[in-house]
Amino acid sequence: MIMNGIARRRTALAMMCAVASLGAVIPVAAADDDITAASTAPAGAQRTAAKPGWITNKSPMAGLQADTWAELVGPTQDPWRAKGKVIARTGFKPERDGFHFFNYSNVGSSLPNLLNKYIYGGNYSTVKNLGPQQMINLFGRRSVCVGKKKGKPTSCVLSLGAKKWMDSINRVSSGGHCFGMAMNAAEIFNGQLSQTQLGGRSTTHAIPFKPAATRSIAQAFSLQTLATSPNLQPRQAVKLLKRGLRPGQAPFTLSMEASGGGGHAVTPIALSKTGKGTYDISIYDNNYPGRVRAIHANTNYLPGTKRQVGFDYELFSLPGRPPEKLVGQINLWDISKLQRKFACPFCGGANKTTVHLQPVMTQTPIKVSLRSPSGAKIKGLRRIRPSNPWLAGGPQPLPSFHVPRGKAFKLVINNGANAQPVDTMVTATTGELTWALEYYQVAAGSVDSIAITPKSGRLDFSTTQGSSPAVAMVDHSTRFNPREIVTGPDEMAPGSSFTTKTNTRRGTFSFTPGNGASAGGAIQLVQQRNDGGAVQVATSGEPLPLNVPVGSHLAWNYLKWKVSAPRVKLDVVGPNGAAVGQWIPLQTATE
């Protein structure tokens, strides 16, 4: 049931985040003296007395063995220390210019957050990610604010579309924030961002773990979903780094794909030549605070050669598990090109549909694919790989997608190999509409699909093993008067489906349950309207019961809904065309 699903989903999210970013805190590293001297950080009592190459002298945290603890907080393993003759350097020192804390999850019960609290002290129990100000920074006030709060002329009330997009990105970051940390550290070093904006006073390493820092990191994290960067082979990457790395300038964020699924992002800080055509890329890896590691690059590598690898890097290793390795190519994101306002993905004229999926807590990986409804590849489709690695039992980060404007597509979530259900949330956004499958559990062994046709505003959901998601539709085609409708069946049997259709020009919405979907369900309504700067809000409050039998459909002309109306009538249209009205009471307020 939708209303039961709300409580269930909140519980599932807490469970998922309880072990989030497990891979984000595995082996830590120490600096190579030829590249960057390792030292202890001046900020925090526990960092001042650490042995050389270690970030703390504390005894192992409860539940961690001594050798694992050494992996977490001790010197870099020799294979991943930078060697050779330095041919390009920035002067970036992780123990000064990197953040002192580990790459973190969204809640305090995750391993990296517990490590941060144990080693450094402080509050790592809650994380503030994107908020209204970061949305303004990304897209501009006119694109994201529907109005202002009453009595607060400089405030911003996010539009329903902006808030849905923001919430989806914040959920995507639940597995870690490596891209944001890598980029912010470089920006501060380059003088492109002031550390005082993140709450610092002396060095980046001394910046406290507080909302000023985490909100900025979250803003930088989101940029990987808004910009693009080409895949690079070793020869291309070395050429760019040799030309771009120079004293006082760390111009790139480096992202990579991981062997076990997911990925990672780091800050390249130096380049050294180790042999004929071989190089070490020295990096600040925010999974290893205070130390330097190295990615090995072989420019002799020929793509497709199985006996060679172009890049060699170990993201982490754990006893009894194969090491998590870099696979394929890398990306070098030019930071200077990311410091601008971006085209708003939820505003009129958006040239694509963006699709985000929340990471899933699982022992067995799920598979996600996006193609045309017929199964063909979509020309111009962009798949954005995750920037955090995955460990079995932790949250599996899932890809995001950019679908060319107006193109119909089908997203398939395959949990067929899994004996356990997984919880996620799917959001698809065009310039006019946002769809979100909320409180969504993919059943064990199920293969679910979400087909969307943007031009007709149609969404088709089907499940092979049953589910009970709520589908939220936000019409933000009228920027100052958006409306949100949340509905769905109580239960869906194996093989069942439902369809929604939205016509933004006519202002009509319909919901049609397919065979196997229960007649009972729920509905929730929200409307915002700019009234001279202030924002009038009408809402049905908590989800209300709804009865739409199979063979019937819900129909509503929501453009006739006035924000001041005490109630609205929805029609349940039967197979014979007869309509039965259902009244929904409303509450109104000024934000």
C-alpha positions in Angstrom: 0.0 0.0 0.0 1.2 3.5 -0.7 0.6 4.8 2.8 2.2 1.7 4.3 5.0 2.1 1.7 5.9 5.5 3.1 6.9 4.0 6.4 8.5 1.0 4.8 10.6 3.1 2.4 11.9 5.4 5.2 13.0 2.3 7.1 14.6 0.8 4.0 16.5 4.0 3.3 17.9 4.1 6.8 19.0 0.4 6.5 20.6 1.1 3.1 22.6 4.1 4.4 23.6 2.1 7.5 26.4 0.5 5.5 26.8 3.0 2.7 30.1 3.7 1.1 31.8 0.6 2.6 34.2 0.7 -0.3 34.8 4.4 0.3 37.0 3.8 3.3 39.0 0.7 2.4 42.8 0.9 2.1 44.3 4.2 2.9 47.6 5.6 1.7 50.7 7.5 2.5 52.6 9.9 0.4 55.7 9.1 -1.7 58.5 11.5 -0.5 59.6 12.1 -4.1 56.1 13.5 -4.9 54.5 14.9 -1.7 55.7 14.6 1.9 53.2 12.9 4.2 52.6 14.5 7.5 49.9 14.6 10.1 47.2 17.3 10.0 47.3 20.2 12.3 43.5 20.3 12.8 42.2 18.0 15.6 44.0 16.5 18.6 44.0 13.0 17.2 45.8 14.0 14.1 48.7 15.8 15.7 50.5 12.9 17.2 50.1 10.2 14.5 53.1 8.1 13.4 54.6 9.0 10.0 52.3 7.8 7.3 49.4 7.3 9.6 46.4 9.6 10.1 45.8 8.6 13.8 47.5 6.9 16.7 44.2 5.7 18.1 43.7 2.0 18.7 41.5 0.1 16.2 37.8 1.0 16.2 35.6 -1.6 17.7 34.8 -4.4 15.3 37.9 -3.8 13.1 40.9 -6.1 13.3 44.4 -4.6 13.6 45.4 -5.4 10.0 42.1 -3.9 8.6 42.7 -0.9 10.7 46.2 -0.5 9.3 44.7 -0.7 5.8 42.2 2.1 6.7 44.5 4.6 8.4 48.1 3.4 7.8 50.7 4.1 5.1 50.1 3.5 1.4 50.9 0.0 0.2 54.0 0.0 -1.9 52.4 -0.9 -5.2 50.3 2.3 -5.1 53.0 4.7 -4.1 54.0 7.2 -6.8 57.5 6.5 -8.2 59.7 7.8 -11.0 60.9 11.2 -12.1 58.3 14.0 -11.7 57.6 15.8 -15.0 54.6 17.8 -13.9 53.6 18.9 -10.4 51.0 21.1 -8.8 52.4 21.4 -5.2 49.1 20.0 -3.9 49.6 18.3 -0.6 46.7 16.0 0.6 47.7 16.6 4.3 47.2 20.3 3.8 45.1 20.8 0.6 42.7 17.8 0.9 39.8 17.3 3.3 40.8 15.6 6.6 37.7 13.4 6.7 36.9 10.3 4.7 34.5 10.3 1.7 31.2 10.0 3.6 27.6 8.7 3.3 24.4 10.6 4.0 23.8 9.3 7.5 26.0 8.8 10.5 25.5 5.0 10.9 27.6 4.3 7.8 31.2 3.0 8.2 33.0 6.1 6.9 30.9 8.4 9.0 31.6 6.2 12.1 35.3 6.3 11.2 35.3 10.1 10.9 33.6 10.4 14.3 35.9 8.0 16.0 39.1 9.5 14.6 38.3 13.1 14.6 35.3 13.6 16.8 32.4 15.9 15.9 28.9 15.3 14.5 28.8 13.0 11.5 25.2 11.8 12.2 23.5 14.0 9.7 24.6 15.4 6.3 23.2 18.5 4.6 23.3 18.1 0.8 21.8 20.3 -1.9 19.5 23.1 -0.7 17.8 26.1 -2.3 21.0 28.2 -2.4 22.9 25.5 -4.2 20.1 25.1 -6.7 20.3 28.9 -7.3 24.0 28.6 -7.8 23.6 25.8 -10.3 20.7 27.2 -12.4 19.8 30.7 -11.3 17.0 32.0 -9.1 14.5 32.4 -11.9 14.8 28.8 -12.8 14.3 27.2 -9.4 12.3 29.6 -7.2 8.6 29.7 -7.5 8.5 32.6 -5.0 9.6 33.8 -1.6 8.7 32.8 1.9 6.4 35.2 3.7 8.3 38.0 5.3 11.6 36.9 3.9 12.3 38.9 0.7 15.6 37.2 -0.1 14.4 33.6 0.5 13.6 31.0 -2.1 10.7 28.6 -2.2 11.8 25.9 -4.6 9.3 24.9 -7.4 7.9 21.4 -7.2 10.0 20.4 -10.3 13.2 21.9 -8.8 12.7 20.1 -5.5 12.0 16.8 -7.2 15.3 17.1 -9.1 17.2 18.2 -6.0 15.9 15.3 -4.0 16.8 12.8 -6.7 20.4 14.1 -6.7 20.6 14.0 -3.0 19.5 10.4 -3.0 22.0 9.5 -5.8 24.8 10.8 -3.5 23.8 8.4 -0.7 26.7 6.1 -1.5 29.4 8.8 -1.2 30.5 12.2 -2.3 33.9 11.6 -3.9 33.3 13.7 -7.1 32.3 16.7 -5.0 35.2 16.3 -2.6 37.7 15.9 -5.4 36.5 19.0 -7.2 36.1 21.3 -4.2 39.6 20.5 -2.9 41.1 21.4 -6.3 39.0 24.5 -6.6 40.3 25.8 -3.3 43.8 25.0 -4.2 43.4 26.8 -7.5 41.9 29.9 -5.9 38.6 29.3 -7.7 36.8 28.8 -4.4 37.4 30.3 -1.0 37.8 27.9 1.9 35.9 30.4 4.0 32.9 29.5 1.9 33.1 26.0 3.3 33.7 27.2 6.9 37.5 27.0 6.9 40.0 29.5 8.3 43.6 28.2 7.5 43.8 25.1 5.3 41.4 22.9 3.4 42.5 20.1 5.8 41.1 22.1 8.7 37.7 22.7 7.2 35.1 21.3 9.7 32.5 18.7 8.7 29.6 21.1 8.8 26.8 22.1 6.4 28.8 24.9 4.8 31.2 22.2 3.6 28.8 19.4 2.8 26.4 21.6 0.8 29.3 22.9 -1.3 30.5 19.3 -1.8 27.0 18.2 -2.8 26.8 21.0 -5.4 30.1 19.9 -6.9 28.9 16.3 -6.8 25.9 17.2 -8.9 27.9 18.6 -11.8 28.8 15.1 -13.1 25.1 14.8 -14.0 25.0 18.1 -15.8 28.2 18.3 -17.8 30.1 15.8 -20.0 33.7 14.6 -20.3 35.2 12.4 -22.9 36.7 8.9 -22.2 40.5 9.0 -22.4 43.0 6.3 -23.2 46.4 6.5 -21.4 48.2 8.4 -24.1 45.5 11.1 -24.2 45.3 11.4 -20.4 49.1 11.7 -20.0 49.2 14.4 -22.6 46.5 16.5 -20.9 48.1 16.1 -17.5 51.6 16.9 -18.7 50.3 20.1 -20.2 47.8 21.0 -17.5 49.4 20.2 -14.2 51.6 23.1 -13.0 52.5 24.8 -9.7 49.5 26.2 -8.0 47.0 24.7 -10.5 45.2 21.3 -10.3 42.8 21.8 -13.2 41.1 18.4 -13.3 38.9 16.0 -11.5 39.6 12.4 -12.6 36.8 9.9 -12.7 37.0 6.1 -13.3 34.9 3.0 -13.5 35.3 0.2 -11.0 35.5 -3.5 -11.7 32.7 -4.5 -9.2 30.3 -1.9 -10.4 30.2 1.8 -9.6 33.2 4.1 -9.9 35.2 6.7 -8.2 36.6 10.3 -8.5 39.9 11.7 -7.4 42.2 14.8 -7.8 45.3 14.4 -10.0 48.1 16.4 -8.5 51.4 15.2 -10.2 52.7 13.2 -13.1 56.0 11.1 -13.1 57.7 9.1 -15.7 58.5 5.5 -14.6 59.7 3.9 -17.8 59.4 3.8 -21.5 55.8 4.9 -22.1 54.8 4.3 -18.5 53.7 6.9 -16.0 52.4 7.4 -12.5 49.5 9.8 -11.9 49.8 11.0 -8.3 46.4 11.6 -6.8 44.6 12.9 -3.7 42.0 10.2 -3.2 39.4 11.3 -0.7 38.9 7.7 0.3 42.4 7.9 1.8 42.6 11.3 3.6 46.0 12.9 4.2 48.1 10.7 1.8 49.1 10.3 -1.8 48.4 7.3 -4.1 49.2 6.7 -7.7 47.4 5.4 -10.8 49.7 3.7 -13.2 49.3 4.6 -16.9 50.8 2.7 -19.8 50.8 4.7 -23.0 52.0 1.6 -24.9 48.6 0.1 -24.4 46.7 -0.8 -27.5 42.9 -0.8 -26.9 41.6 -4.4 -27.1 44.9 -5.9 -26.0 44.1 -8.5 -23.4 47.7 -8.9 -22.1 48.0 -5.3 -21.2 46.1 -2.8 -19.2 46.0 0.9 -19.9 45.5 2.0 -16.3 46.2 0.1 -13.1 44.8 1.2 -9.8 43.3 -0.5 -6.8 40.4 1.3 -5.2 40.4 -1.0 -2.2 40.8 -4.6 -1.1 39.3 -6.6 1.7 40.2 -10.1 3.1 38.5 -12.9 1.2 37.4 -10.6 -1.7 39.0 -9.8 -5.0 40.4 -6.3 -5.1 38.3 -3.5 -6.6 40.2 -2.2 -9.6 40.0 0.6 -12.2 38.7 -0.8 -15.5 38.6 0.7 -18.9 39.2 4.4 -19.6 39.2 7.5 -17.3 37.7 11.0 -17.6 39.5 14.2 -16.9 36.9 16.9 -16.1 38.1 20.5 -16.7 37.1 22.3 -13.5 37.1 25.7 -15.2 34.3 24.6 -17.5 32.2 23.5 -14.5 32.1 26.9 -12.9 29.0 28.3 -14.5 25.3 28.2 -14.6 23.8 25.2 -16.3 20.8 24.6 -18.4 17.9 23.7 -16.2 16.8 20.1 -16.8 13.3 20.8 -15.3 12.7 24.0 -17.2 10.9 24.6 -20.5 13.2 24.1 -23.5 15.3 21.4 -21.8 17.0 19.4 -24.5 16.9 16.0 -22.8 15.1 13.8 -20.4 17.3 13.1 -17.3 16.8 9.8 -15.4 18.2 9.1 -11.9 18.0 6.0 -9.8 18.7 5.8 -6.1 21.3 3.3 -5.0 20.0 -0.1 -3.8 21.1 -2.1 -0.8 21.9 -5.5 -2.0 24.2 -8.6 -1.7 23.5 -9.4 -5.4 23.9 -6.8 -8.1 20.9 -5.7 -10.1 21.1 -4.8 -13.7 19.8 -1.6 -15.3 19.3 -0.8 -19.0 17.7 1.9 -21.0 16.7 1.5 -24.6 13.9 2.4 -27.0 10.5 0.8 -26.3 11.3 -1.7 -29.1 14.6 -2.6 -27.5 16.8 -0.7 -30.0 19.7 1.5 -29.0 18.9 5.2 -28.7 21.1 7.5 -30.8 22.6 10.2 -28.6 21.8 8.5 -25.3 24.3 9.3 -22.6 24.9 6.9 -19.7 26.5 8.4 -16.6 28.3 5.8 -14.7 28.3 6.0 -10.9 31.1 7.7 -9.1 31.2 5.4 -6.1 32.3 1.8 -5.9 30.1 -1.1 -4.7 30.6 -3.9 -2.2 28.2 -6.8 -1.8 26.0 -6.0 1.1 26.3 -2.2 0.7 24.5 0.2 -1.5 24.9 -0.5 -5.2 25.2 2.8 -7.1 23.2 2.9 -10.3 23.8 4.8 -13.5 22.0 8.0 -14.6 20.9 8.7 -18.2 20.4 11.6 -20.5 17.9 10.8 -23.2 17.6 13.1 -26.2 14.7 15.4 -26.1 11.3 13.9 -26.9 12.7 10.3 -27.4 10.6 7.5 -26.0 12.5 5.0 -23.8 12.1 2.0 -21.6 14.1 1.6 -18.4 14.4 -2.0 -17.3 15.4 -2.8 -13.7 16.5 -6.5 -13.5 16.5 -8.0 -10.0 16.0 -11.5 -11.5 19.2 -13.0 -10.0 18.4 -11.7 -6.5 16.6 -13.7 -3.8 15.9 -10.5 -1.9 13.9 -7.4 -2.8 15.6 -4.0 -3.2 14.3 -0.5 -2.6 15.0 2.4 -4.9 13.5 5.5 -6.4 13.4 6.4 -10.1 13.0 10.0 -11.4 12.7 11.1 -15.0 12.6 14.8 -15.8 11.8 16.8 -18.9 11.4 20.5 -19.3 7.7 20.2 -18.7 7.1 17.0 -16.6 8.8 15.0 -13.9 7.8 11.4 -13.1 9.0 9.8 -9.9 8.4 6.2 -8.7 8.5 6.6 -5.0 8.3 4.0 -2.1 9.3 1.6 -4.8 10.4 -2.0 -4.0 11.6 -4.3 -6.8 10.6 -7.8 -5.7 13.0 -10.7 -5.5 13.4 -12.2 -8.9 11.5 -9.4 -10.6 12.2 -7.6 -13.9 10.3 -4.3 -13.8 10.1 -1.8 -16.6 9.2 1.9 -16.8 8.4 3.1 -20.3 8.0 6.9 -20.9 6.9 8.7 -24.0 7.6 12.4 -23.3 5.7 13.8 -26.3 2.4 12.2 -25.2 3.2 12.4 -21.4 2.6 8.7 -21.0 4.2 6.4 -18.4 3.7 2.6 -18.4 4.9 0.6 -15.5 5.0 -3.3 -15.4 6.3 -5.8 -12.9 6.9 -9.6 -13.3 6.8 -10.4 -9.6 4.6 -7.7 -8.1 5.2 -4.3 -6.5 3.4 -1.3 -5.1 5.1 1.9 -6.1 3.5 5.3 -6.0 4.0 7.4 -9.1 4.4 11.1 -8.7 3.8 13.4 -11.7 4.8 17.1 -11.5 3.6 19.5 -14.2 6.1 22.3 -14.1 5.4 23.6 -17.6 4.0 26.7 -15.9 6.9 27.8 -13.8 4.9 29.9 -11.3 2.0 27.5 -10.9 3.3 23.8 -10.8 1.1 20.9 -9.7 2.0 17.5 -8.3 -0.2 14.4 -8.3 0.9 11.2 -6.5 -1.1 8.0 -7.0 -0.9 4.3 -7.4 -2.5 1.0 -6.5 -2.3 -0.6 -3.1 -0.9 -3.8 -4.4 0.3 -5.2 -7.8 0.3 -8.9 -8.5 2.9 -10.6 -10.6 2.5 -9.6 -14.3 0.5 -6.5 -13.5 0.8 -2.9 -14.8 -0.5 0.6 -14.7 -0.5 3.6 -17.0 -0.6 7.3 -16.5 -1.1 10.0 -19.1 -0.5 13.8 -18.7 -1.4 16.4 -21.3 0.2 19.7 -20.1 -1.6 21.8 -22.8 -5.0 20.6 -21.8 -4.1 20.1 -18.1 -5.5 16.5 -18.0 -4.2 13.6 -16.0 -5.3 9.9 -16.1 -4.4 6.8 -14.2 -5.3 3.4 -15.5 -4.6 0.2 -13.5 -3.9 -2.9 -15.5 -4.9 -6.5 -14.8 -3.5 -7.7 -11.4 -3.5 -4.2 -9.9 -5.8 -3.7 -6.9 -8.8 -1.4 -7.1 -7.8 0.3 -3.9 -5.1 2.9 -3.9 -4.3 6.3 -2.7 -3.8 9.8 -4.0 -2.0 13.0 -2.9 -2.2 16.5 -4.5 0.0 19.6 -4.2 -0.2 22.9 -6.0 2.0 26.0 -5.8 1.1 29.4 -7.1 3.1 32.7 -7.0 0.9 35.4 -5.5 2.7 38.7 -5.8 6.0 37.0 -4.7 4.6 34.9 -1.9 3.8 31.3 -2.6 0.2 29.9 -2.1 0.2 26.2 -1.4 -2.8 23.9 -1.7 -2.4 20.2 -0.6 -4.5 17.2 0.3 -2.1 16.5 3.2 -1.5 12.8 3.7 -2.4 10.3 0.9 -6.1 9.7 0.7 -7.9 6.5 -0.2 -8.8 6.1 -3.9 -10.8 3.3 -5.6 -10.1 2.7 -9.3 -11.3 -0.8 -10.4 -9.5 -2.6 -13.2 -11.2 -1.6 -16.5 -11.8 1.9 -15.1 -9.5 4.9 -15.1 -9.1 8.1 -13.1 -9.5 11.3 -15.0 -8.9 14.9 -13.9 -8.6 18.3 -15.5 -6.1 19.8 -13.0 -5.9 23.2 -14.8 -9.4 23.9 -13.4 -8.0 23.4 -9.9 -7.8 26.8 -8.2 -5.3 27.1 -5.4 -8.0 28.6 -3.1 -10.5 25.8 -3.7 -11.5 23.9 -0.5 -11.9 20.6 -2.5 -11.6 19.2 -6.0 -13.5 16.5 -7.8 -11.8 13.6 -9.6 -13.8 11.3 -11.9 -13.5 7.5 -11.9 -14.6 6.5 -15.4 -15.9 3.0 -15.8 -15.8 0.7 -18.9 -19.1 2.1 -20.1 -17.9 5.7 -19.9 -20.0 6.5 -16.8 -18.1 8.8 -14.4 -18.3 8.7 -10.6 -17.0 11.7 -8.8 -14.7 11.5 -5.9 -14.1 14.6 -3.8 -10.6 15.4 -2.4 -10.5 17.9 0.5 -7.7 20.5 0.4 -5.7 22.6 2.8 -4.3 26.0 1.8 -1.5 28.0 3.3 1.1 30.7 2.4 4.8 29.6 2.6 
